[in-house]
Amino acid sequence: MTVQMPPKRVLLCEDEGIILLQLRKTLLRAGYEVVGEATRGQEAIELARERTPDLILMDIDLAGPLSGIEATRQILEHYPVPILILSAYSDLMHVENALNAGACGYVVKPIISEQLLPVIEAAVARFQRLGAAVTLDNARPPTHS
């Protein structure tokens, strides 16, 4: 008898309609549950708090004054969740800013559906490894010099 795992719950944060449709279609076809869609940074923060997703796909350039990088930073201050950044920017500065904000991965648009799922799984695995490392570090007794 095989135990069926519940689908991963994903929050989509993207302000371009066609990309949002593509992401939703790809994720639903792969068995994910889309628990919300945000087009603005503040909306992404609120939905992350309300819907408690297992994963967030976050565009850097969202509508409104709050960027996806800042939304990522604020979400992670209160809620540990793997966040994968989606961006049209491929320069090192944007990648570093995203990773410094706490993102687990970075994907340059245009996104090919077949490439998205392995990238998501790698980001989630990275997040889980980092979480386990932090837990182990916190469990170790302090060393005295």
Phi and psi restraints in degrees (value plus and minus 20) as a CYANA .aco file:
   2 THR   PHI    -114.1   -74.1
   2 THR   PSI     113.6   153.6
   3 VAL   PHI    -106.5   -66.5
   3 VAL   PSI     105.9   145.9
   4 GLN   PHI    -106.1   -66.1
   4 GLN   PSI     101.1   141.1
   5 MET   PHI    -100.0   -60.0
   5 MET   PSI     122.1   162.1
   6 PRO   PHI     -85.5   -45.5
   6 PRO   PSI     131.5   171.5
   7 PRO   PHI     -85.7   -45.7
   7 PRO   PSI     128.0   168.0
   8 LYS   PHI     -87.7   -47.7
   8 LYS   PSI     116.0   156.0
   9 ARG   PHI    -114.1   -74.1
   9 ARG   PSI     102.1   142.1
  10 VAL   PHI    -139.0   -99.0
  10 VAL   PSI     116.8   156.8
  11 LEU   PHI    -124.2   -84.2
  11 LEU   PSI     105.4   145.4
  12 LEU   PHI    -119.6   -79.6
  12 LEU   PSI     106.9   146.9
  13 CYS   PHI    -144.2  -104.2
  13 CYS   PSI      76.2   116.2
  14 GLU   PHI    -175.1  -135.1
  14 GLU   PSI     113.4   153.4
  15 ASP   PHI    -122.7   -82.7
  15 ASP   PSI     -19.8    20.2
  16 GLU   PHI    -117.6   -77.6
  16 GLU   PSI      95.4   135.4
  17 GLY   PHI     -74.8   -34.8
  17 GLY   PSI     -64.3   -24.3
  18 ILE   PHI     -86.8   -46.8
  18 ILE   PSI     -57.2   -17.2
  19 ILE   PHI     -89.8   -49.8
  19 ILE   PSI     -60.2   -20.2
  20 LEU   PHI     -79.2   -39.2
  20 LEU   PSI     -64.6   -24.6
  21 LEU   PHI     -81.5   -41.5
  21 LEU   PSI     -63.6   -23.6
  22 GLN   PHI     -82.4   -42.4
  22 GLN   PSI     -65.6   -25.6
  23 LEU   PHI     -82.1   -42.1
  23 LEU   PSI     -67.9   -27.9
  24 ARG   PHI     -78.5   -38.5
  24 ARG   PSI     -67.5   -27.5
  25 LYS   PHI     -80.7   -40.7
  25 LYS   PSI     -65.9   -25.9
  26 THR   PHI     -81.8   -41.8
  26 THR   PSI     -65.2   -25.2
  27 LEU   PHI     -88.7   -48.7
  27 LEU   PSI     -64.2   -24.2
  28 LEU   PHI     -82.9   -42.9
  28 LEU   PSI     -61.0   -21.0
  29 ARG   PHI     -83.1   -43.1
  29 ARG   PSI     -50.9   -10.9
  30 ALA   PHI    -107.7   -67.7
  30 ALA   PSI     -18.2    21.8
  31 GLY   PHI      74.8   114.8
  31 GLY   PSI     -11.3    28.7
  32 TYR   PHI    -101.3   -61.3
  32 TYR   PSI     138.3   178.3
  33 GLU   PHI    -128.9   -88.9
  33 GLU   PSI     102.0   142.0
  34 VAL   PHI    -108.0   -68.0
  34 VAL   PSI      92.8   132.8
  35 VAL   PHI    -115.6   -75.6
  35 VAL   PSI     -25.8    14.2
  36 GLY   PHI     158.6   198.6
  36 GLY   PSI     141.3   181.3
  37 GLU   PHI    -156.8  -116.8
  37 GLU   PSI     108.8   148.8
  38 ALA   PHI    -142.8  -102.8
  38 ALA   PSI     121.7   161.7
  39 THR   PHI    -131.8   -91.8
  39 THR   PSI     -28.0    12.0
  40 ARG   PHI    -146.9  -106.9
  40 ARG   PSI     130.5   170.5
  41 GLY   PHI     -78.8   -38.8
  41 GLY   PSI     -66.7   -26.7
  42 GLN   PHI     -83.6   -43.6
  42 GLN   PSI     -57.7   -17.7
  43 GLU   PHI     -83.5   -43.5
  43 GLU   PSI     -58.8   -18.8
  44 ALA   PHI     -81.3   -41.3
  44 ALA   PSI     -62.8   -22.8
  45 ILE   PHI     -82.6   -42.6
  45 ILE   PSI     -66.6   -26.6
  46 GLU   PHI     -84.8   -44.8
  46 GLU   PSI     -63.6   -23.6
  47 LEU   PHI     -86.9   -46.9
  47 LEU   PSI     -56.6   -16.6
  48 ALA   PHI     -81.3   -41.3
  48 ALA   PSI     -61.2   -21.2
  49 ARG   PHI     -88.9   -48.9
  49 ARG   PSI     -63.0   -23.0
  50 GLU   PHI     -95.5   -55.5
  50 GLU   PSI     -60.0   -20.0
  51 ARG   PHI    -118.3   -78.3
  51 ARG   PSI     -32.6     7.4
  52 THR   PHI      21.5    61.5
  52 THR   PSI      45.1    85.1
  53 PRO   PHI     -90.0   -50.0
  53 PRO   PSI     142.1   182.1
  54 ASP   PHI    -105.0   -65.0
  54 ASP   PSI     -36.8     3.2
  55 LEU   PHI    -178.6  -138.6
  55 LEU   PSI     125.1   165.1
  56 ILE   PHI    -145.4  -105.4
  56 ILE   PSI     110.6   150.6
  57 LEU   PHI    -122.3   -82.3
  57 LEU   PSI      99.7   139.7
  58 MET   PHI    -145.1  -105.1
  58 MET   PSI     101.2   141.2
  59 ASP   PHI     -96.3   -56.3
  59 ASP   PSI     127.5   167.5
  60 ILE   PHI     -91.4   -51.4
  60 ILE   PSI     -66.4   -26.4
  61 ASP   PHI    -117.8   -77.8
  61 ASP   PSI      66.7   106.7
  62 LEU   PHI    -112.4   -72.4
  62 LEU   PSI     142.5   182.5
  63 ALA   PHI     -87.3   -47.3
  63 ALA   PSI     131.9   171.9
  64 GLY   PHI      71.2   111.2
  64 GLY   PSI    -199.2  -159.2
  65 PRO   PHI     -97.3   -57.3
  65 PRO   PSI     -38.5     1.5
  66 LEU   PHI    -117.8   -77.8
  66 LEU   PSI     100.0   140.0
  67 SER   PHI     -93.8   -53.8
  67 SER   PSI     145.2   185.2
  68 GLY   PHI     -84.5   -44.5
  68 GLY   PSI     -51.4   -11.4
  69 ILE   PHI     -87.6   -47.6
  69 ILE   PSI     -64.9   -24.9
  70 GLU   PHI     -87.7   -47.7
  70 GLU   PSI     -58.3   -18.3
  71 ALA   PHI     -82.0   -42.0
  71 ALA   PSI     -61.2   -21.2
  72 THR   PHI     -78.1   -38.1
  72 THR   PSI     -69.3   -29.3
  73 ARG   PHI     -78.1   -38.1
  73 ARG   PSI     -66.4   -26.4
  74 GLN   PHI     -89.6   -49.6
  74 GLN   PSI     -58.2   -18.2
  75 ILE   PHI     -81.6   -41.6
  75 ILE   PSI     -66.6   -26.6
  76 LEU   PHI     -91.0   -51.0
  76 LEU   PSI     -37.8     2.2
  77 GLU   PHI     -86.1   -46.1
  77 GLU   PSI     -46.6    -6.6
  78 HIS   PHI    -139.4   -99.4
  78 HIS   PSI     -37.0     3.0
  79 TYR   PHI    -167.3  -127.3
  79 TYR   PSI      90.2   130.2
  80 PRO   PHI     -94.5   -54.5
  80 PRO   PSI      94.7   134.7
  81 VAL   PHI    -172.2  -132.2
  81 VAL   PSI     120.9   160.9
  82 PRO   PHI     -88.6   -48.6
  82 PRO   PSI     111.1   151.1
  83 ILE   PHI    -142.3  -102.3
  83 ILE   PSI     106.3   146.3
  84 LEU   PHI    -127.3   -87.3
  84 LEU   PSI     101.5   141.5
  85 ILE   PHI    -104.6   -64.6
  85 ILE   PSI     115.1   155.1
  86 LEU   PHI    -132.7   -92.7
  86 LEU   PSI     111.9   151.9
  87 SER   PHI    -174.9  -134.9
  87 SER   PSI     131.4   171.4
  88 ALA   PHI    -104.5   -64.5
  88 ALA   PSI     -30.7     9.3
  89 TYR   PHI    -109.9   -69.9
  89 TYR   PSI     111.4   151.4
  90 SER   PHI    -134.0   -94.0
  90 SER   PSI     -12.9    27.1
  91 ASP   PHI     -98.3   -58.3
  91 ASP   PSI     136.1   176.1
  92 LEU   PHI     -82.2   -42.2
  92 LEU   PSI     -55.2   -15.2
  93 MET   PHI     -80.6   -40.6
  93 MET   PSI     -65.8   -25.8
  94 HIS   PHI     -85.9   -45.9
  94 HIS   PSI     -61.0   -21.0
  95 VAL   PHI     -82.0   -42.0
  95 VAL   PSI     -67.6   -27.6
  96 GLU   PHI     -82.3   -42.3
  96 GLU   PSI     -63.0   -23.0
  97 ASN   PHI     -80.1   -40.1
  97 ASN   PSI     -61.8   -21.8
  98 ALA   PHI     -85.6   -45.6
  98 ALA   PSI     -66.7   -26.7
  99 LEU   PHI     -87.5   -47.5
  99 LEU   PSI     -57.6   -17.6
 100 ASN   PHI     -85.5   -45.5
 100 ASN   PSI     -47.7    -7.7
 101 ALA   PHI     -95.5   -55.5
 101 ALA   PSI     -34.2     5.8
 102 GLY   PHI      94.4   134.4
 102 GLY   PSI     -17.6    22.4
 103 ALA   PHI     -82.4   -42.4
 103 ALA   PSI     127.0   167.0
 104 CYS   PHI    -112.6   -72.6
 104 CYS   PSI     -29.4    10.6
 105 GLY   PHI    -188.8  -148.8
 105 GLY   PSI     149.5   189.5
 106 TYR   PHI    -166.7  -126.7
 106 TYR   PSI     104.8   144.8
 107 VAL   PHI    -143.1  -103.1
 107 VAL   PSI     110.6   150.6
 108 VAL   PHI    -110.2   -70.2
 108 VAL   PSI     110.7   150.7
 109 LYS   PHI     -96.1   -56.1
 109 LYS   PSI     132.9   172.9
 110 PRO   PHI     -94.0   -54.0
 110 PRO   PSI     126.3   166.3
 111 ILE   PHI    -117.7   -77.7
 111 ILE   PSI     107.7   147.7
 112 ILE   PHI    -112.7   -72.7
 112 ILE   PSI     105.9   145.9
 113 SER   PHI     -70.3   -30.3
 113 SER   PSI     -62.4   -22.4
 114 GLU   PHI     -86.3   -46.3
 114 GLU   PSI     -43.9    -3.9
 115 GLN   PHI    -108.2   -68.2
 115 GLN   PSI     -40.9    -0.9
 116 LEU   PHI     -86.5   -46.5
 116 LEU   PSI     -65.2   -25.2
 117 LEU   PHI     -82.7   -42.7
 117 LEU   PSI     -64.9   -24.9
 118 PRO   PHI     -83.3   -43.3
 118 PRO   PSI     -55.2   -15.2
 119 VAL   PHI     -86.5   -46.5
 119 VAL   PSI     -60.1   -20.1
 120 ILE   PHI     -81.6   -41.6
 120 ILE   PSI     -68.0   -28.0
 121 GLU   PHI     -82.9   -42.9
 121 GLU   PSI     -57.9   -17.9
 122 ALA   PHI     -85.9   -45.9
 122 ALA   PSI     -60.8   -20.8
 123 ALA   PHI     -85.0   -45.0
 123 ALA   PSI     -62.2   -22.2
 124 VAL   PHI     -84.9   -44.9
 124 VAL   PSI     -62.8   -22.8
 125 ALA   PHI     -83.1   -43.1
 125 ALA   PSI     -60.9   -20.9
 126 ARG   PHI     -82.1   -42.1
 126 ARG   PSI     -64.4   -24.4
 127 PHE   PHI     -80.7   -40.7
 127 PHE   PSI     -63.8   -23.8
 128 GLN   PHI     -85.3   -45.3
 128 GLN   PSI     -60.2   -20.2
 129 ARG   PHI     -84.5   -44.5
 129 ARG   PSI     -62.5   -22.5
 130 LEU   PHI     -84.6   -44.6
 130 LEU   PSI     -60.5   -20.5
 131 GLY   PHI     -83.8   -43.8
 131 GLY   PSI     -61.0   -21.0
 132 ALA   PHI     -85.6   -45.6
 132 ALA   PSI     -58.8   -18.8
 133 ALA   PHI     -85.2   -45.2
 133 ALA   PSI     -61.8   -21.8
 134 VAL   PHI     -84.7   -44.7
 134 VAL   PSI     -62.2   -22.2
 135 THR   PHI     -82.0   -42.0
 135 THR   PSI     -64.0   -24.0
 136 LEU   PHI     -83.8   -43.8
 136 LEU   PSI     -63.1   -23.1
 137 ASP   PHI     -82.1   -42.1
 137 ASP   PSI     -59.6   -19.6
 138 ASN   PHI     -92.1   -52.1
 138 ASN   PSI     -44.6    -4.6
 139 ALA   PHI    -103.2   -63.2
 139 ALA   PSI     -39.8     0.2
 140 ARG   PHI     -92.5   -52.5
 140 ARG   PSI     118.2   158.2
 141 PRO   PHI     -88.0   -48.0
 141 PRO   PSI     128.2   168.2
 142 PRO   PHI     -84.3   -44.3
 142 PRO   PSI     125.5   165.5
 143 THR   PHI    -110.8   -70.8
 143 THR   PSI     121.6   161.6
 144 HIS   PHI    -130.6   -90.6
 144 HIS   PSI     110.0   150.0
